[in-house]
Structure formats: structure tokens, C-alpha cells
């Protein structure tokens, strides 16, 4: 948002500076290029410059000094100029404001009168700035700025294809190139101004929508007018018959659209793959490669709900490495890490494809056994205990204690199943370690 605020301020300041150059250098001192940029093009009219400058000042005040609502007074100036000018066009009326600042006998149009399209754009931006902060009318701010963007872009594209053709359109016949450029920049700044309009918020967002916009919008915006200009130049040099120009333009733009769609699909595929990989990493323990506590909780909750709904058995093993701290102190942390990975591998070797083995603590592991009753869980737990006890890849003999819990009719939550397996584990520890204890031997408890 800081970058957007800087962009809005930069556009507003650039607009005010440009208008000052046009009025002072162009109209007071008669420097022609400052009024039209390109000789022979329409010039920016004085009233237009005043209105655009007022829009820039309004934008600055609205963003940075809005507590006193001072911007509202400045914003009424371009609004008034636009309304009076449109009334002059509609009723063939001379309000007497067109010649107030400067007279230009060389111009076919009143030197102070903005073009009809320019007046519409100024009107839209004035309304957008004056109502932009009102919650119920923010959509109107966005709509007005987008309409201005479309009109200004059409004018700039008209200059690209040929200003002579643009002059044949009554609403655009006296639009100046700097006028269209400044109003386009102002419209984009209004969209980016606080509160930020949804199109800009989407384009600068960090999600997939923002990535797609930043990849595709520049090409989608610039490619058609660029190719159209190249085609018009080719037509002037008789590369193609005039009637064939539209067929070539249609074929190339279709090919470009297909290319953009393919780029979009490729970007979505890459983003989806990256997110899938990140999700998988977030659900696995970095040391052992087993599921982590987050994945364990989700898997257990899902299977607990299924077991309660359909009346199927479900068991949980809670496994703890006996005297792990002594092993770590005696042989060092790297050896302890290897021990954790080795025990995890042993548990994976005795688990089925439908089971889940997770590292849930420092030296604690859990094995979720769907469709497994108390007797079957006891067998799996005893097998896990023996596999670790007989393992020869450690620096000394290692044993584990295992707590076994099986779902019962009075068990109300997955947390209760974890609690009972943990209590069974401590019973195994107190009984001398290297053994299996089951919740079947626990005294009756109230529901969790």
C-alpha cells in the first residue's frame, strides 16, 4: 500500500507540474510543443489545463489533508468547468468562459473550451474524487475511473493510428495528446487512491489473481494497439490489400489470445504445484519425513468422525523412546537425530498403507490405525516394540514404550482417544518400560 500511495502522489504532482508548464510555458510564453507535444496536433486548452491541475491538487488534498474536507472545494472547480462545457455543447451556448484566460485565433475551436470527451472525463474524475471515501458510493468511484480510463485509452490509441482520423470524431476532434495522457494517469491514480479500488487491489495482491494480472495485463493491454499500428503502417506501404487488413488483425489477435491463455494456464500450473509442495512440506516433519502434529490431528479427527458415524473400530498407538535423553547426552545430537529417523523407519515398516505414522513430539510418535480393534492394535504395538528392540543399527540397544487406545462407544472426542493412549503410555513407563499398555486396563472415566 505504501507503493500505491507513492504512485498516487507522484501522478498528482506530475499532473500539477505538467499543467503549470502548459499554462506558463505554452500559453503565456507561446512555446508550442508544451501545448501539444507534437506539432500539428490539437493543443491543450487553458480551461482544460486548469481543470486537470485542479484534479491533481484535489487528489493530493483528498489523500493527505482530508480531515478538513478542503479537497471538496477544489474539486468543485473541474466539476463546474466540465458541466458548463457540456452544457455549451448540448445547447450550442457560449457561457463566456472559453476566452477568459487566452485567445487563440489560430485554433478552429474556442481556445478555452475542452473537447466533449475531455469534459466527460473531467466530470467523471471529479465525481470519483468527491465521493470516493463514502462507503455506499465507492463502486461509483471505481466505475467513473474505469470509464475515464477507457475513454482516455481510446483517445491515445486514436493518436497512434492517426490523429487525422481522430479529428473526424466530433467528441474527440480537439482532444490533445497531453490531455489524454494526463487524464489516463489520473484515472489510474484514482483507482489506486485510498480506498483502493478492487481492480487495483487484485492486480497488486500477493495471491494467484495478482500474479496472473501482473503477467498478462501488460501484454493484453499493449499488444493489440501495437500490432494495429504496425498493420496500419504496413497498409500504407502496400504490404496488404486494405480489405485484408482486418483478416490479418483478427488472425494475429486470436493467436495472441490463445498464447495468453496458454501462459495463464502454465502460470496457474506452476503456482498450484508450488502450493501443493508447500502444503506437503507443512504437513511433514523435517527430520524424519513422517507426518507432523498438524497432519496427525487432521487425520485422526477425520477417522474418528468416520468411526463414530459408521461404528467402525479405530485405534491409536502412542510410542515413546525409552531414556532418549541419556542416549542423546551419551552420543550427541547427530546420533540422537539418527535414532529418531531409525525408529520412524521401523514404525513405517510395520504400518499399513491406510495407517498414519507421525512424529508428534521430541521423541514421541503416534500411529493411527483405522479399522483396527483393541486386539489388532495390541498385536501391532507389540510388533513395533520388538522391531525396535531387535534393531542393530543404533549405537546401543534401544527400546520403546507403547500406549494403546481404542475408540469406545462413550468416547466423545478424538482428544479423549489421545488422552487415553497417553495415559496408557505412562502406565507402560511406570511398569518398567519396553512394554505395551492398553486403555482397556484403565479404570472407567467420564466422557471428555
N, C-alpha and C positions, 0 to 999 in steps of 0.2 A: 504493500500500500504506500510505502514511502516513495517508491519509484513512480507510482501513478501520480502522487501529489506533486513530485518534482516535474513530471511531464506536463501536468495541467498548468503549473506556474510558468514553465518555460514557454508553452504555447501562448499563454496570455500575455507575457512580457514581450515575446516576439511580435505578437499582433499589434500591441500598442506602439512598439518601436517602428514597425513597418508603416503603420498609418501616419506616424509623425514624419517619416521620410517622404511619403506620398504628398502630404499636405504642404510641408515646408519646402522640400527639395523639388517636388513635381509641380505643385500649383503656384507656390509663391515665387520660386526661382526659375520655374519653367524648364526643369530637367525632364525631358520627355520620357526616357526609359524608366524613370521612377514611377511614372503613372501607368505604364502598360507593359513594362519589361521588354516586350518585343515590338519594335517599330511597326506601325501599321495596324496593330491590334487595338481593340477598344481600350479606353483609359478608365482607371478607377475614378468615379465621380466624387466630388467633395463630400456630398451628403453620405455617400456610401462609406467613405473613409471615416467620417465622424461616427456613423452608426457602428461600424466594425470596431473602431477604437473603444467606443463605449461598451461594447460587448466584452472586449478584453478586460477593461477595468472592472466591469461587473463581475466577471469570473474571478478576478483576484479578490475583490471585496467579499464575494459570496463564500469563498473558501477560507479566508483568513481573518476577515473582520466582520463577521455576520451577526455579532451579538446586537449591534445597534440597528441592524437591517438597513445599513447605509446603502448597500448594493441595490436595494429596491428603487431608490431614487435615481440612481444612474441608469438602471435597467429600463426605466420608462422612456429614456431618450431614444434608443434604437427602436423600441416598440412604436413610439409615436411617429418616427420617420417612416417606418415600414407601413404603418396604417395609412398615413397621409398619401404616401406614394401609390399604394394600391388603389386608394380612392381616386387619385388623379387618373390612373389608367382606366378604372372602371367607368368613371363618369366623364371622361375627356375634360378634366378640370385642371386648372392651374391654380394651385394654392399659394403661389408666390414664394415658395421656399427653395425652388430649384436654382435661383440666381442669387441667393443671398450671399454666398461665400465668394464665388468666382464666376466670371463669364467666359465662355469659350465659343467663339463664333465659328471655329473650325469644326466643331462637333455637330453632327446631324441631330443629335439629341440634346435636350436641355442638360447643361454640364453638371448640374447638381442632382439630377434625377437618377436614382438607381434603376437598373433593369427590373422588370416584373419578377423574374426568377430570383434576382438578388434580394428584392423586397420580401418575397416569401421566405427565403432562407433566414433573413434577419428577424422577421416576425417569429418564425419557429424557434430560433435560438433564444430570443428574448423571453418568450413564454417558458421555454425549458429552464432558463436560469431563474426566473421569478418564482416558479412553482416547484423547483427540483427538490426542495427539502420537505415538502408536505407529503406525509405518508400516503395518503389516499390518491395522490396525483403523480407519484413517481413514474408510473407507467407512461404518463403523458410526456414527461421529460424525455424518457427513452425513445418514445415514438417520434417526437419532434426532432430529436438529434439524428435519428436514423433517416428520417425523411430529408433533412438537410444534407446528410452525407450522400444520399442517393442523387439529389439534385446537383450538388457541387461536383460529384464524380462524373455525372453526365456532361456537365459543362467542360470539365477538364478533358474528358475523352473527346468531346467535340473539337476542342482546340487541337488535339492530337491528330484527328482525322482531317481537319481543315477548317480554319476559322471562317472562311467564306461561306461554307455550308451552314455554320452555326448562326451566322448573321441573318440567314433566311428564316430562322425560327423567331417569331415575334417576341416571345417571352425571354429569349436568350440573346437577342441581337446586339445588346450593348453590355453584356457581361464581360468584365475584364479578367484577364488571366490571373493577376494577383488577387482579385476579389474572390474567384472560385477557390484558389489555393488556400487563402486565409480562412474562408468560411468552412472549408473541409477540415482544416486543422482545428478550428474552434469547435466544430461538431464532435470530433473525436475527443477533444478535451472535455467537453460537457458530458460525454458518455463516461469518461474516466473520473470525473469530479465526484466528490462525496455528496450524496451516497452513490457509490459506484454502480452503474447500470449492469444488468445481468449479462449482456453480451461481452462486455469487457471483463467482468468478474470471471466468466467462464474461460475466456481466452488466456488470462494470466494465471488461472488456477493451477494447482500442482497435480490435479488428477488427470485421468486419461483424456477428458474433454479439453483441458488446457494444452496438453501435449499435441493432440490432433490439430487444434486450431493453430498453434504456432508452426506446425509443419506444413499445413495445407493452405491456410488463408493467404499468405503472400503469393504463392503460385496461382491460386484460384482468382485472386484479385488482379494481378499484373499480367498474366499470360494472355487473356482474351484481347485487351486493348493493344498489347504489344504486337501480337500476331496480326490483328486487324490493321495496325499501322503499316506493318511490313507488306501485307497484302495490298493495301492501297498504293503503296509505293511501287510494288510490282506491277499493278494495273496501269499506273502512269507510264511505266516503261514497256508496256505491252507484253508482259510475260504471259498473261492470260487474257482471254476474251472477257469483257466486262460481265457478261452473263454467267461466266463460270466462277466468278469470284466467290459467290455465296456458297456454291457447292464445295469449293476448297475450304472455305472458312468453316462450314458445317463438319466436313470430314476431320479437319485438324482439331477443332474444339471437342468433337466426340472422342477422338483418340486421347486428347488431353484429359477429358473427364474420366475415361477408363483408367488412364495412368494414375490419376489422383486417387481413384477408388482402390487400385492395387496398392499404392503407397499406404493408404489408410489401413487396408487390411493387414499389410505387413507390419505396420507400427502397432496395431492392436494385438497381433500375434506375439510380437516381441514383448510388449508390456504385459500381456497375460502370462507369458512364460516366466518373466521376471517375478511377477507377483506370486505365481504358483511356487516358484523356487523359494521365494522369501517366506511364504506361508509354511512350506515344508521345513525350512530351517528353524522357524519359530516354534515348531512342534517337536523338535528333536533335541536331545541332549548333545552338547558339542563334544563331550569327551567320549562317551560310549556309543553314540549314534542311535541309542534307544529313544523311545518316545519320552518326552519330558512331562512335568507335572500338569501342564496345561492340556496336553493331548490325552493324558491319563484321565483327568477329570471329565473331559468331554466324552471319551469312550465309555467310561464307567457309567456316567449319567444316562447315556443313550441305551446301553444294555440293561441297566437297572429298570428303566421305564418299560422296555420291551418285556423283560422278565415279569414284572408286576402285571402288565396288561394281559399277557398270554399264559401266565402261570408256568413259565419255563424256569429251570434251575440256573443259578448264576453263583459262581464262587470267586473269591479273591485271595491271593497269596500275598503276604507282606513279608519280605525277605530282608534280613539284616546280616551283614558280615560280622562275625564274632571277633571282638578285640581288634577292630580295624585300626584304631589309633596306635596301638602298640606296633602293629606291622608298619604303619607309616613312619613312626618315630625310629624304628629299628633300621629300615631300609631306605627311607627317604620318600619324598612326594612323587618323584617319577615312578618308583616301584609301586607306590600306592595307586597311581593312575592306571598302571598296567593291571593291577589286581582288579580294579573296578571294571575295566574293559573285559578281563577274562571271565569274571563272574557273570557279567551281562551276556557274554557269548554262550556260557553254559546254560543260562536260562532260556536264551533264544533257541538253543538246540533241543530243549525238551518241550517247547511250546508248539502248538498247532498254528496253522495259518490264520485261524479265526480268533486266536488269543492275542492279547496285547501285553508286551513286556515293556516296562517303563522304569526309568530311574527317577525316584520321587524325593530323594534326599541325598545327603552326603554319601553314605554307604548303604542306603536303603533302596530296595527295588520292589516293584509291585507287578504281579501277573494277574490279569483279568481273564477268567475262564468262563466264557459264555457256554450255555448248555452243559454245565458240569455240576453234578450234585456233590454233597459233602464227601461221599465215599471216593468218587473220582478225584476230587480236589486233594484229598489226603494222599492218594497214590502219586499224583503229580508232585506234590510238595515233598514227599519222601524221596522221590526220584531226583528232584533238584538238589536236595540236601546231600544225597550220595554222590552225585556227579561232581559237586564242588569238593567234597571231602576227598575224593579219589583223584582229583586233578593233580597233575605232576608239573605244570608249567609255572608254578609260583615258587618263591624263594623259601617258603616253608609251608607246612600243611595249613590249609585254610578251611574253616567251617562256616556254616551259616545257620541261623535260627529262622524258622518259618512259622508265621501265624496264618491260620486258615480260617476264613469266614464264608459261610454260605447263606444266601438270601433265605428269609423265612417269611411266613405269612404276616407276622406282626411287625416286620421291618418297614418303616415308613419312608426312609430316605437312603440315598447312596452314601451319605456321610455316616450313617449308622453302620453300614457294611464296613467302611474304612475303620471306624472306631472299634468294631469287634475284632477285625483282623489285627489291629494294632495291639489290642489287649491280649489276644491270643499269642502274639509275638513275645510280649513281655512275660507271659507265663512260661513260654519256652526258654527265655533267657534265665528266669529265676530257677527253672528246673535244672539248669546246668549247661545250657547252650548246646549247639549242634543237634537240635531236635526239632520236631514239628508239634505244634499245639493247635487245637481247633476250637472254634467258638461253640461247638457242640457240648463242650465240657464246662462252659461258663455258666454261672448262675443266672436265673431269669432276670431280665431287666425290663424297665418300661420303655415304650417306644420313644425314638429320638424325635 
